[in-house]
Amino acid sequence: MPTRRMEPSGARIGQIVDDLGLILTRVLLPSDLAGRLVESAEILESGKDGELPPPRSLVLGVGVEPGDLTSEFVERLARHDVIALLVRDGQDMQQRFRDLGGRAPIGLLAVDQQASWFHVAGLVRERISMGALGLGHAEDASQSYKDLFQIANAVGALIRAPLIIQDLDFRVLAFSQHQEDVDRARAATVLGQSLPDEYRRILDEVNAIGRVYESAGPELITLGHGLQSRLAVAVRSGTDILGSMWAAVPGPVDAARVSAFAEAASVVALALLRRRAEVNARKRIRSGHMATMLSDQHAAPDARARLGLAAREVVVLAVAVDELKRSFPDGLQRLASALDLHLSAAEQLAVAAVIDDAVYGVVPTQPGAPGTSAALRIARGFLNRMGLPGLRVGVGRPARTTEGILRSRRDAEVTLASMRATGDPEPARSFEEVVLGATLLNVREYYVQQEIPIPSGAVAAILEYDQRHHSDMVATLAAYLGCLGDVAETARRLNVHVNTVRYRLRRLREVAGLDHTDPDQMFLAGLQLRLMDIAHRDPIPGQAQ
């Protein structure tokens, strides 16, 4: 069993289970193991015989298959003092967990099928590394430090100053107690959950943000304008800046408090990394469930339940990304993230993802409200917000069943195809609005399958006549059909005399055998003209136009 060693430190297995709670699907952890200290995390690339992981390790079973998870394999790990094994979940793996039951001598954990091993390894590594930062191996270390507000209070007490923790956009992530007596800038920042523009300008006057981000340690910033000074430090992970901490101080700060503030930034960095990893993991898992719900009829019900949509009516959105892919080859994921953010602002359980090199969204409808119109409104708001030329959204029909949801995806795709083929100027449409276009696309598909030329029959004969005689009989036919057989209106549209129109209609019969008084013949001729228009806008690959 070849292994790759990750950076060792220490954390109790119970703490690691708590931190992985968002993505764990199964936990078999004997009560006597919960307090065991995990000193390292190991990636196991094969479940076959080979080199064993070191003692007191958590094994990430990247290469462990359901068939490898036998009682003999687990006991072998236990004899080598492995504390727990983490595997990817699945139906076969579920059965293995049931077979082992409560008899496993080590902890057995399973993560969601859609979870990224990269994110899992990052969360485990972060928890283990906390022991190296003075958080120790106390039983309550996870509870004491995983919440940013608790960290803010702890650091505020340590340096004896009220502080706030902000991200790179200066949104307030957490703040300590005793903010009320600082100054008006701090009050406005905490109440508004972000730095107001007028106080951002004060920071810019003294280049406060640049000084903090460029400095290797805390900076004391004198603001003036009747405001207290700020002791500020960038929160970093390596060379990446994750955010910053700002403590309000009445004046100079002694070296011991400055040093403690600098060390606390490392703890905050870990908390921000864990939060970011959890958010990314949550998004990745939800995206995976959404992909399953929209493509796998058998697994869709379980995926739908995991998304919290089992009892909800939903609408599927599809985004046309041809122009985006040509302009930004790496932009699909960014577009999906932007759509996910926009949809979730409108409906908490909404989700968006890249599926099969395309971007889709799923929006739950509100009880008693017209789901299609609401989804259209959300889609148009997204397009206005993005402002990207060529971006379009197709909206499927509302659905409550697995089959209906799959149909709603097809609806959304057909809607986009119809908008493209008919030259629809609107950026967003529902399936109900493009039924004619969808029908024409189906008719075109029939023509292609049956190898029927477009155009054919009478219309093809008229086109041939026009080409030979440099006439425009097809225009007369199109105008006559567009005017619903009204000769006078056709004459006005063509700017000719009504007798000229009557003569041309007789010529249609002589040239192509087309009887303008026969509704079936005229219907078929109109259909041919529509198919010609679609073929011009949306050519069929390999077919001459």
KOLTIDO-129196 format. One record per residue (C-alpha): residue in three letters; y, x, z. Coordinates in Angstrom, 1 decimal, padded with zeros to 4 digits, m for minus. Each point is the difference from the previous one (the first is absolute). Layout:
! residues N
- ALA | Y | X | Z
...
END
This chain:
! residues 545
- MET | 000.0 | 000.0 | 000.0
- PRO | 003.0 | 002.1 | m001.2
- THR | 003.1 | m000.5 | 002.0
- ARG | 003.7 | 000.9 | m000.3
- ARG | 001.8 | 000.8 | 003.3
- MET | 003.2 | m001.8 | 000.8
- GLU | 002.5 | 001.2 | 002.6
- PRO | m001.5 | m000.4 | 003.5
- SER | 001.9 | m001.2 | 003.1
- GLY | m000.9 | m002.8 | 002.4
- ALA | 000.1 | m003.8 | 000.4
- ARG | m002.3 | m002.5 | 001.6
- ILE | m002.1 | m002.0 | m002.3
- GLY | 001.3 | m003.3 | 001.5
- GLN | 003.5 | 001.1 | m001.0
- ILE | m001.1 | 000.7 | m003.5
- VAL | m001.6 | m003.4 | m000.3
- ASP | 003.2 | m001.6 | 001.2
- ASP | 002.0 | 001.8 | m002.7
- LEU | m002.4 | m000.9 | m002.7
- GLY | 000.0 | m003.6 | 001.0
- LEU | 001.8 | m001.2 | m003.1
- ILE | m002.7 | 001.2 | m002.4
- LEU | m003.2 | 000.0 | 002.1
- THR | m002.4 | m002.8 | m000.9
- ARG | m002.9 | 000.9 | 002.4
- VAL | m000.2 | 001.8 | 003.3
- LEU | m003.1 | 000.9 | 001.9
- LEU | 001.2 | 002.1 | 002.9
- PRO | m002.1 | 000.4 | 003.1
- SER | 002.2 | m000.5 | 003.1
- ASP | m000.9 | 003.4 | 001.4
- LEU | 001.3 | 001.7 | m003.1
- ALA | 003.5 | m001.6 | 000.0
- GLY | 001.5 | 002.8 | 002.2
- ARG | m001.7 | 002.9 | m001.9
- LEU | 002.4 | 002.6 | m001.4
- VAL | m000.1 | 000.6 | m003.7
- GLU | 000.9 | 003.6 | m000.7
- SER | m000.2 | 000.0 | m003.8
- ALA | m000.4 | m002.3 | m003.0
- GLU | m002.6 | 001.0 | m002.7
- ILE | m000.4 | m001.2 | m003.5
- LEU | m003.6 | m000.5 | m000.8
- GLU | m000.6 | 000.1 | m003.8
- SER | m003.7 | m000.8 | 000.1
- GLY | m002.3 | m001.9 | 002.3
- LYS | m003.0 | 002.2 | m001.0
- ASP | m001.5 | 002.8 | 002.1
- GLY | 002.2 | 003.1 | 000.3
- GLU | 002.7 | 001.5 | 002.2
- LEU | 000.8 | m002.2 | 003.1
- PRO | 003.6 | m000.6 | 001.1
- PRO | 001.2 | 001.8 | 003.1
- PRO | m000.4 | m001.6 | 003.4
- ARG | 002.6 | m002.5 | 001.4
- SER | 001.1 | m001.0 | m003.5
- LEU | 000.8 | m003.2 | m001.8
- VAL | m001.8 | 000.0 | m003.3
- LEU | 001.7 | m001.6 | m003.0
- GLY | m003.1 | m001.0 | m002.1
- VAL | 001.7 | 000.3 | m003.4
- GLY | m003.4 | 000.7 | m001.6
- VAL | m002.2 | m002.1 | 002.3
- GLU | m001.8 | m002.8 | m001.9
- PRO | m001.6 | m003.1 | 001.7
- GLY | m003.4 | 001.5 | m000.6
- ASP | 001.0 | 003.1 | 002.0
- LEU | 000.9 | m002.0 | 003.1
- THR | m003.4 | 000.0 | 001.7
- SER | m000.8 | 000.2 | 003.7
- GLU | m001.4 | 003.5 | m000.6
- PHE | 003.2 | 001.1 | m001.7
- VAL | 002.2 | m001.4 | 002.9
- GLU | m002.3 | 001.5 | 002.7
- ARG | 000.3 | 003.4 | m001.8
- LEU | 003.8 | m000.2 | 000.2
- ALA | m000.2 | m001.1 | 003.7
- ARG | m002.2 | 003.0 | 000.9
- HIS | 002.7 | 002.2 | m001.4
- ASP | 002.6 | m001.8 | 002.2
- VAL | 001.8 | m001.7 | m002.9
- ILE | 002.1 | m002.8 | 001.7
- ALA | 000.4 | m002.5 | m002.9
- LEU | m000.7 | m000.5 | m003.7
- LEU | 002.5 | m001.8 | m002.2
- VAL | m001.3 | m001.5 | m003.3
- ARG | 001.3 | m002.4 | m002.7
- ASP | m001.0 | m003.6 | 000.5
- GLY | m002.0 | m002.1 | m002.5
- GLN | m002.8 | m002.6 | m000.1
- ASP | m002.7 | 002.6 | 000.2
- MET | 001.8 | 001.9 | 002.7
- GLN | 000.4 | m003.2 | 002.0
- GLN | m003.8 | m000.4 | 000.0
- ARG | m000.4 | 003.5 | 001.3
- PHE | 002.4 | m000.7 | 002.9
- ARG | m002.0 | m003.1 | 000.8
- ASP | m003.3 | 002.0 | m000.1
- LEU | 001.4 | 002.6 | 002.4
- GLY | 001.6 | m002.6 | 002.3
- GLY | 000.9 | 001.3 | 003.4
- ARG | m002.6 | 002.7 | m000.1
- ALA | 002.1 | 002.7 | m001.7
- PRO | 000.6 | 003.0 | 002.3
- ILE | 003.3 | 000.8 | m001.7
- GLY | 003.0 | m002.1 | m001.0
- LEU | m000.3 | m001.7 | m003.4
- LEU | 003.2 | m001.0 | m001.7
- ALA | 000.6 | m001.6 | m003.5
- VAL | 003.2 | m000.2 | m001.9
- ASP | 000.9 | m002.5 | m002.6
- GLN | m001.4 | 000.6 | m003.5
- GLN | 003.5 | 000.3 | m001.4
- ALA | 001.2 | 002.5 | 002.6
- SER | 001.0 | 003.4 | m001.3
- TRP | m001.8 | 002.9 | 001.7
- PHE | 003.2 | 001.9 | m000.4
- HIS | 001.8 | m002.4 | 002.3
- VAL | m002.9 | m000.3 | 002.4
- ALA | m000.2 | 003.8 | 000.3
- GLY | 003.8 | 000.1 | 000.5
- LEU | m000.1 | m002.5 | 002.9
- VAL | m002.8 | 001.8 | 001.7
- ARG | 001.6 | 003.4 | m000.4
- GLU | 003.3 | m001.3 | 001.4
- ARG | m001.7 | m001.4 | 003.1
- ILE | m001.9 | 003.2 | 000.6
- SER | 003.0 | 002.1 | m000.4
- MET | 002.0 | m001.9 | 002.6
- GLY | m001.9 | 001.9 | 002.7
- ALA | 001.7 | 003.2 | m001.2
- LEU | 003.4 | m001.5 | 000.6
- GLY | m000.2 | m000.5 | 003.7
- LEU | m001.2 | m003.6 | m000.2
- GLY | m003.2 | 001.2 | 001.5
- HIS | m003.3 | m001.9 | 000.2
- ALA | 001.1 | m002.7 | 002.4
- GLU | m001.7 | m003.3 | m000.4
- ASP | 003.3 | m001.8 | m000.7
- ALA | 001.5 | 002.6 | m002.4
- SER | m000.4 | m002.3 | m002.9
- GLN | 001.5 | m003.0 | 001.7
- SER | 002.9 | 002.1 | 001.4
- TYR | 001.0 | 001.7 | m003.2
- LYS | m001.0 | m002.0 | m003.0
- ASP | 002.9 | m002.4 | 000.3
- LEU | 003.3 | 001.4 | m001.1
- PHE | 002.0 | m002.0 | 002.6
- GLN | m002.2 | 001.6 | 002.7
- ILE | 000.7 | 003.4 | m001.5
- ALA | 003.7 | m000.7 | m000.1
- ASN | 000.1 | m001.0 | 003.6
- ALA | m002.1 | 003.0 | 001.1
- VAL | 002.2 | 002.4 | m002.0
- GLY | 003.2 | m001.7 | 001.3
- ALA | m001.2 | 000.4 | 003.6
- LEU | m000.9 | 003.6 | m000.7
- ILE | 003.4 | 001.0 | m001.3
- ARG | 001.9 | m002.5 | 002.1
- ALA | 001.8 | m001.6 | m003.0
- PRO | m000.4 | m003.3 | m002.0
- LEU | m001.3 | 000.7 | m003.5
- ILE | m001.0 | m001.7 | m003.2
- ILE | m002.7 | 001.0 | m002.6
- GLN | 001.0 | m000.6 | m003.6
- ASP | m001.8 | 000.4 | m003.4
- LEU | 001.4 | 001.7 | m003.0
- ASP | 002.0 | m003.1 | m001.0
- PHE | 001.5 | m000.1 | 003.5
- ARG | m001.8 | m003.2 | 001.0
- VAL | m000.7 | m000.1 | 003.7
- LEU | m003.7 | 000.3 | 000.7
- ALA | 000.3 | 000.1 | 003.8
- PHE | 002.4 | 000.5 | 002.8
- SER | m000.1 | 000.9 | 003.7
- GLN | 001.4 | m002.0 | 002.9
- HIS | 003.6 | 000.1 | 001.3
- GLN | 001.7 | m000.3 | m003.5
- GLU | 002.6 | m002.5 | 001.2
- ASP | 002.3 | 002.6 | 001.6
- VAL | 000.2 | 002.5 | m002.8
- ASP | 002.7 | m000.9 | m002.5
- ARG | 000.8 | m002.6 | m002.7
- ALA | m001.7 | 002.0 | m002.8
- ARG | m003.3 | 000.1 | 001.9
- ALA | 000.3 | m003.7 | 000.9
- ALA | 000.6 | m001.0 | m003.6
- THR | m002.9 | 002.3 | m001.2
- VAL | m002.5 | m001.5 | 002.4
- LEU | 001.0 | m003.6 | m000.6
- GLY | 000.1 | 000.4 | m003.7
- GLN | m003.2 | 002.1 | m000.1
- SER | 001.7 | 002.5 | m002.3
- LEU | 003.0 | 002.3 | m000.1
- PRO | 003.2 | m002.0 | m001.0
- ASP | 002.0 | 001.4 | m002.9
- GLU | 003.1 | 000.6 | 002.1
- TYR | m001.9 | 002.3 | 002.4
- ARG | m001.9 | 001.6 | m002.9
- ARG | 003.5 | 001.1 | m001.3
- ILE | 000.7 | 001.5 | 003.5
- LEU | m003.2 | 002.0 | m000.2
- ASP | 000.9 | 001.2 | m003.5
- GLU | 003.4 | 001.2 | 001.2
- VAL | m001.7 | 002.7 | 002.0
- ASN | m003.0 | 000.4 | m002.3
- ALA | m002.2 | m001.1 | 002.9
- ILE | m003.0 | m001.0 | m002.1
- GLY | 000.0 | 003.2 | m002.1
- ARG | 000.2 | 002.1 | 003.1
- VAL | m002.9 | m001.8 | 001.7
- TYR | m002.2 | 000.1 | m003.1
- GLU | 000.7 | 003.7 | m000.7
- SER | m000.4 | 001.2 | 003.6
- ALA | m003.3 | 001.2 | 001.4
- GLY | 000.8 | m001.6 | 003.4
- PRO | 002.3 | m002.5 | 001.7
- GLU | 003.7 | m000.1 | m000.8
- LEU | 002.8 | m001.1 | 002.2
- ILE | 002.4 | m002.2 | m002.0
- THR | 003.5 | m000.7 | 001.1
- LEU | 001.1 | m003.3 | m001.6
- GLY | 003.5 | m000.8 | 001.3
- HIS | 001.4 | m003.5 | m000.6
- GLY | m000.7 | m000.8 | 003.7
- LEU | m003.8 | 000.4 | m000.5
- GLN | m002.4 | 002.0 | 002.1
- SER | m001.5 | 003.2 | m001.4
- ARG | m003.5 | m000.1 | m001.5
- LEU | m002.8 | 002.4 | 000.6
- ALA | m002.0 | m000.4 | m003.2
- VAL | m003.2 | 001.5 | m001.5
- ALA | m001.9 | m000.5 | m003.2
- VAL | m003.5 | m001.3 | 000.3
- ARG | m002.2 | 002.1 | m002.3
- SER | m003.6 | 000.3 | m001.1
- GLY | m000.1 | 003.5 | m001.4
- THR | 002.9 | 000.2 | m002.5
- ASP | 000.1 | m003.8 | m000.4
- ILE | 002.8 | m001.9 | 001.8
- LEU | m001.3 | m003.3 | 001.4
- GLY | 003.1 | m001.2 | 001.9
- SER | 002.2 | 001.1 | 002.9
- MET | 000.7 | m000.5 | 003.7
- TRP | 003.5 | m000.5 | 001.3
- ALA | 000.8 | 000.2 | 003.7
- ALA | 003.4 | m001.1 | 001.4
- VAL | 001.3 | 002.7 | 002.4
- PRO | 003.4 | 000.3 | 001.8
- GLY | 000.3 | 003.7 | m000.7
- PRO | m001.9 | 003.3 | m000.2
- VAL | m003.7 | m000.1 | 000.7
- ASP | m001.9 | 002.7 | 001.9
- ALA | m002.6 | 002.1 | m001.7
- ALA | m002.9 | m001.5 | 001.8
- ARG | 000.8 | m003.5 | m001.3
- VAL | 000.7 | 001.2 | m003.5
- SER | m003.4 | 001.7 | 000.0
- ALA | m001.7 | m003.1 | 001.3
- PHE | 001.7 | m002.1 | m002.7
- ALA | m001.2 | 002.4 | m002.7
- GLU | m003.6 | m000.2 | 001.2
- ALA | 000.2 | m003.8 | 000.2
- ALA | 000.8 | 000.0 | m003.7
- SER | m003.6 | 001.2 | m000.7
- VAL | m001.4 | m003.0 | 001.9
- VAL | 002.3 | m002.4 | m001.9
- ALA | m001.2 | 001.6 | m003.3
- LEU | m003.6 | m000.7 | 000.9
- ALA | 000.8 | m003.6 | 000.8
- LEU | 001.9 | m000.4 | m003.3
- LEU | m002.8 | 001.6 | m001.9
- ARG | m002.5 | m002.3 | 001.6
- ARG | 002.1 | m003.0 | m000.7
- ARG | 000.4 | 001.0 | m003.6
- ALA | m003.7 | 000.7 | m000.4
- GLU | m000.8 | m003.4 | 001.5
- VAL | 002.4 | m001.8 | m002.3
- ASN | m001.4 | 001.8 | m003.0
- ALA | m003.5 | m000.7 | 001.1
- ARG | 000.7 | m003.6 | 000.5
- LYS | 001.6 | m000.3 | m003.5
- ARG | m002.9 | 001.8 | m001.6
- ILE | m002.5 | m002.2 | 001.7
- ARG | 001.9 | m003.2 | m000.9
- SER | 000.3 | 001.2 | m003.6
- GLY | m003.7 | 000.6 | m000.2
- HIS | m000.8 | m003.4 | 001.4
- MET | 002.4 | m001.5 | m002.5
- ALA | m001.7 | 001.8 | m002.9
- THR | m003.3 | m001.3 | 001.2
- MET | 001.3 | m003.5 | 000.3
- LEU | 001.3 | 000.0 | m003.5
- SER | m003.0 | 001.6 | m001.7
- ASP | m003.3 | m000.4 | 001.9
- GLN | m001.0 | m003.7 | 000.3
- HIS | m002.8 | 000.8 | 002.5
- ALA | 002.0 | 002.2 | 002.3
- ALA | 003.2 | m001.9 | m000.4
- PRO | m000.5 | m002.5 | 002.9
- ASP | m000.4 | 002.8 | 002.6
- ALA | 003.0 | 001.9 | m001.5
- ARG | 002.1 | m003.2 | 000.1
- ALA | m000.9 | m000.5 | 003.7
- ARG | 001.0 | 003.6 | 000.8
- LEU | 003.4 | m000.7 | m001.6
- GLY | 000.4 | m003.1 | 002.2
- LEU | 000.0 | m002.2 | m003.0
- ALA | m003.3 | m001.8 | 000.4
- ALA | 001.6 | m003.4 | 000.6
- ARG | 003.2 | 000.5 | m002.1
- GLU | 000.9 | m001.1 | m003.4
- VAL | 001.3 | 003.0 | m002.0
- VAL | 001.6 | 000.9 | m003.3
- VAL | m000.7 | 003.1 | m002.0
- LEU | 002.8 | 002.0 | m001.7
- ALA | m000.4 | 002.5 | m002.8
- VAL | 002.7 | 002.5 | m000.9
- ALA | 000.4 | 001.3 | m003.6
- VAL | 000.3 | 003.8 | 000.4
- ASP | m000.3 | 001.3 | m003.6
- GLU | 003.7 | 001.1 | m000.1
- LEU | m000.3 | 001.5 | 003.5
- LYS | m003.1 | 001.9 | m000.9
- ARG | 001.7 | 001.5 | m003.0
- SER | 003.1 | 001.0 | 002.0
- PHE | m001.6 | 000.8 | 003.4
- PRO | m003.7 | 001.0 | m000.4
- ASP | m000.3 | 000.3 | 003.8
- GLY | 002.0 | m003.1 | 000.8
- LEU | m002.7 | m002.6 | 000.4
- GLN | m000.6 | 000.7 | 003.6
- ARG | 003.7 | 000.0 | 000.8
- LEU | 000.4 | m003.3 | m001.8
- ALA | m002.9 | m001.5 | 002.0
- SER | 001.5 | 001.3 | 003.2
- ALA | 003.4 | m001.6 | m000.9
- LEU | m001.7 | m003.3 | m000.9
- ASP | m002.1 | 000.1 | 003.2
- LEU | 003.2 | 000.5 | 002.1
- HIS | 001.8 | m002.8 | m001.9
- LEU | m002.9 | m002.5 | 000.3
- SER | m000.6 | 000.7 | 003.7
- ALA | 003.6 | m000.6 | 000.7
- ALA | m000.5 | m003.5 | m001.4
- GLU | m003.4 | m000.6 | 001.4
- GLN | m001.6 | 002.1 | 002.7
- LEU | m003.6 | m000.1 | m001.4
- ALA | 001.1 | 000.7 | m003.6
- VAL | m001.4 | 003.2 | m001.5
- ALA | 000.4 | 002.0 | m003.2
- ALA | m002.1 | 002.8 | m001.5
- VAL | m000.9 | 002.0 | m003.2
- ILE | m003.2 | m001.4 | m001.5
- ASP | m001.5 | 001.3 | m003.3
- ASP | 003.2 | 001.9 | m000.9
- ALA | 002.1 | m003.1 | 000.5
- VAL | 002.1 | m001.5 | 002.9
- TYR | m000.9 | m003.3 | 001.7
- GLY | 001.3 | m002.0 | 002.9
- VAL | m001.6 | m002.8 | 002.1
- VAL | 002.4 | m002.4 | 001.7
- PRO | m001.2 | m002.8 | 002.4
- THR | 001.7 | m003.3 | m000.6
- GLN | 001.7 | m002.0 | 002.7
- PRO | m001.7 | m003.4 | 001.0
- GLY | 001.6 | m002.9 | m001.8
- ALA | 002.1 | 002.3 | m002.2
- PRO | m000.5 | 000.5 | m003.8
- GLY | m001.7 | 003.3 | 000.0
- THR | 000.8 | 000.9 | m003.7
- SER | 003.7 | m000.5 | 000.3
- ALA | 000.3 | 001.9 | 003.2
- ALA | m002.0 | 002.9 | m001.5
- LEU | 002.3 | m000.1 | m003.1
- ARG | 003.0 | 000.2 | 002.2
- ILE | m001.4 | 003.0 | 001.8
- ALA | m001.0 | 001.7 | m003.2
- ARG | 003.5 | m000.4 | m001.5
- GLY | 001.6 | 001.3 | 003.1
- PHE | m002.2 | 003.1 | m000.3
- LEU | 000.9 | 000.6 | m003.6
- ASN | 003.7 | m000.4 | 000.8
- ARG | m000.4 | 002.5 | 002.8
- MET | m001.8 | 002.6 | m002.1
- GLY | 002.3 | m000.3 | m003.0
- LEU | m002.5 | 001.7 | m002.3
- PRO | 000.2 | m001.0 | m003.7
- GLY | m003.3 | m001.3 | m001.5
- LEU | m001.4 | m001.0 | 003.4
- ARG | m001.6 | m003.4 | 000.0
- VAL | m002.1 | m002.2 | 002.3
- GLY | m002.6 | m002.6 | m000.7
- VAL | m000.9 | m002.5 | 002.7
- GLY | m003.4 | m001.7 | 000.1
- ARG | m000.9 | m003.4 | 001.3
- PRO | m000.4 | m000.6 | 003.8
- ALA | m003.6 | 000.3 | 001.2
- ARG | m002.1 | m000.6 | 003.2
- THR | m003.4 | 001.1 | m001.1
- THR | m001.5 | 003.4 | m001.1
- GLU | m000.5 | m001.3 | m003.5
- GLY | 003.5 | m001.4 | 000.0
- ILE | 001.6 | 003.4 | 001.1
- LEU | m001.9 | 001.8 | m002.8
- ARG | 001.3 | m002.6 | m002.4
- SER | 003.6 | 000.4 | 001.4
- ARG | m000.2 | 003.7 | m000.9
- ARG | m001.1 | m000.8 | m003.5
- ASP | 002.8 | m002.6 | m000.2
- ALA | 002.6 | 002.7 | 000.9
- GLU | m001.4 | 002.4 | m002.6
- VAL | 000.0 | m002.7 | m002.7
- THR | 003.5 | m000.9 | 001.0
- LEU | 001.2 | 003.5 | m000.6
- ALA | m001.9 | 000.2 | m003.3
- SER | 001.5 | m003.3 | m001.2
- MET | 003.6 | 001.2 | 001.0
- ARG | m000.5 | 003.1 | m002.0
- ALA | m001.6 | m001.7 | m003.1
- THR | 002.6 | m002.8 | m000.2
- GLY | 003.0 | 002.2 | 000.7
- ASP | 001.0 | m002.0 | 003.1
- PRO | 003.3 | 001.3 | 001.3
- GLU | m000.6 | m001.1 | 003.5
- PRO | m001.1 | 002.8 | 002.4
- ALA | m002.3 | m002.2 | 002.1
- ARG | m002.1 | m003.0 | m000.9
- SER | m002.8 | m002.1 | 001.5
- PHE | m003.2 | m000.8 | m001.8
- GLU | 001.0 | m003.7 | m000.2
- GLU | 003.1 | 001.1 | m002.0
- VAL | m001.9 | 001.9 | m002.7
- VAL | m003.0 | m002.3 | m000.7
- LEU | 001.0 | m000.2 | m003.6
- GLY | 000.2 | 003.8 | m000.4
- ALA | m003.3 | 000.4 | 001.8
- THR | m001.6 | m002.6 | m002.3
- LEU | 001.3 | 001.8 | m003.1
- LEU | m001.5 | 003.3 | 001.3
- ASN | m003.4 | m001.7 | 000.4
- VAL | 000.2 | m001.4 | m003.5
- ARG | 000.9 | 003.5 | m001.3
- GLU | m003.0 | 001.4 | 001.9
- TYR | m002.2 | m002.6 | m001.8
- TYR | 001.5 | 001.0 | m003.4
- VAL | m000.8 | 003.6 | 000.8
- GLN | m003.6 | m000.7 | 001.1
- GLN | m000.7 | m002.1 | m003.1
- GLU | 001.7 | 002.5 | m002.3
- ILE | 002.5 | m002.6 | m001.2
- PRO | 003.1 | 001.7 | m001.5
- ILE | 003.4 | m000.7 | 001.4
- PRO | 001.5 | m001.7 | m002.0
- SER | m002.7 | m001.8 | m002.1
- GLY | m000.3 | m003.1 | m002.1
- ALA | 003.1 | m001.8 | m001.2
- VAL | 002.5 | 002.3 | 001.9
- ALA | m001.6 | 003.1 | m001.4
- ALA | 000.3 | m001.5 | m003.5
- ILE | 003.7 | m000.8 | 000.6
- LEU | 000.7 | 003.5 | 001.2
- GLU | m001.6 | 001.4 | m003.1
- TYR | 002.1 | m002.3 | m002.2
- ASP | 003.2 | 001.2 | 001.9
- GLN | m000.9 | 003.6 | m000.6
- ARG | m000.6 | m000.4 | m003.7
- HIS | 003.0 | m002.2 | m000.7
- HIS | 002.4 | 001.4 | 002.6
- SER | 000.4 | m003.5 | 001.4
- ASP | 000.0 | m001.2 | 003.6
- MET | m002.2 | m003.0 | 000.1
- VAL | m001.4 | 001.0 | 003.4
- ALA | 003.5 | m000.4 | 001.5
- THR | 000.2 | m003.5 | m001.4
- LEU | m003.4 | m000.8 | 001.6
- ALA | 001.0 | 001.4 | 003.3
- ALA | 003.4 | m001.8 | 000.1
- TYR | m001.7 | m003.3 | m001.0
- LEU | m002.6 | 000.4 | 002.8
- GLY | 002.8 | 001.0 | 002.4
- CYS | 001.9 | m003.2 | m000.8
- LEU | m003.1 | m002.1 | 000.6
- GLY | m000.1 | m001.2 | m003.6
- ASP | 003.6 | m001.1 | m000.2
- VAL | 001.1 | 000.8 | m003.6
- ALA | 003.8 | m000.4 | 000.7
- GLU | m000.1 | 002.2 | 003.0
- THR | m002.0 | 002.6 | m001.9
- ALA | 002.6 | 000.0 | m002.8
- ARG | 002.8 | 000.5 | 002.6
- ARG | m001.9 | 002.9 | 001.6
- LEU | m000.7 | 001.7 | m003.4
- ASN | 003.5 | m000.9 | m001.2
- VAL | m001.3 | m001.6 | m003.2
- HIS | m000.1 | m003.5 | m001.5
- VAL | m002.6 | m002.4 | 001.2
- ASN | m001.4 | m000.3 | m003.6
- THR | m000.5 | 003.8 | 000.1
- VAL | m002.2 | m000.5 | 003.1
- ARG | m001.9 | m002.8 | m001.7
- TYR | m000.6 | 002.2 | m003.1
- ARG | m001.2 | 002.9 | 002.2
- LEU | m002.5 | m002.2 | 001.9
- ARG | m001.4 | m001.2 | m003.4
- ARG | m000.3 | 003.6 | m001.0
- LEU | m002.0 | 000.7 | 003.2
- ARG | m002.6 | m002.4 | m001.2
- GLU | m000.1 | 001.5 | m003.5
- VAL | m000.1 | 003.6 | 001.2
- ALA | m002.3 | m000.2 | 003.0
- GLY | m001.4 | m003.6 | 000.1
- LEU | 002.0 | m000.6 | 003.2
- ASP | 000.7 | m003.7 | 000.4
- HIS | 003.1 | m000.4 | 002.3
- THR | m000.9 | m003.6 | 000.7
- ASP | m003.4 | 001.0 | 001.5
- PRO | 000.4 | 000.6 | 003.8
- ASP | m003.2 | 002.1 | 000.2
- GLN | 001.0 | 002.3 | m002.8
- MET | 003.5 | 000.4 | 001.4
- PHE | m001.4 | 000.7 | 003.5
- LEU | m002.2 | 002.7 | m001.4
- ALA | 002.9 | 001.5 | m002.0
- GLY | 002.2 | 000.0 | 003.2
- LEU | m002.8 | 001.7 | 001.9
- GLN | m000.3 | 002.7 | m002.7
- LEU | 003.7 | 000.7 | 000.2
- ARG | m000.2 | 000.3 | 003.8
- LEU | m002.9 | 002.4 | m000.3
- MET | 001.9 | 002.1 | m002.5
- ASP | 003.0 | 000.2 | 002.4
- ILE | m002.3 | 001.2 | 002.8
- ALA | m001.7 | 002.5 | m002.3
- HIS | 003.4 | 001.4 | m000.8
- ARG | 001.0 | 000.4 | 003.7
- ASP | m003.4 | 001.0 | 001.4
- PRO | m002.0 | 001.6 | m002.8
- ILE | m003.8 | 000.1 | 000.3
- PRO | m001.1 | 003.7 | m000.1
- GLY | m001.6 | 001.0 | m003.3
- GLN | 001.0 | m003.2 | m001.8
- ALA | 002.4 | 000.1 | m002.9
- GLN | 003.2 | m002.0 | 000.5
END
